[in-house]
Amino acid sequence: MARTVDIEIRGSGSSWSVFHQGQQLGKPQNQYEKACISAGVWQRRLSARDRACLCCGAQFSSYGIGHRMCDACREDARGAMV
């Protein structure tokens, strides 16, 4: 089950910021839509956890249940598809 992280977007007009546990994450954005995108990125980063790669078994930082292969194995699989 994916871990959920409480992310909050605060601001108005042309200044929007992303917060987690009262701390501002990253730079303020000039549009609400950009702050939403930034919030999604931070959500994935903060909910990452170590998992074993399904191919080689190496531990890597996984951003969710759909991210189950390490970068090296993912690159090898991409080359095999050509």
C-alpha positions, 0 to 999 in steps of 0.5 A: 500500500502506498504511503500518503504524505500530507502536502498543502498548497498555500498562497494567492494571486501570483505567489503559491507555495507547497508545504509539508508539516509547516515547512515550505518545499522548494521555491514559490510558484507564480501560478496555482497550476505550477504549484499543483505540479510541484506538489505532485513531485514533492508527494512522490519524493516524500512517499518514496521507499526502498524496494527490491528490484524485481529483476536483480534484487538490488535495493533502490528508491521506489516512488510507488507500486508501479516502479519496481525495477531499478534504473539499470534493469529498466534501461536494459529492458528498454534496450531489449524492446528495440 
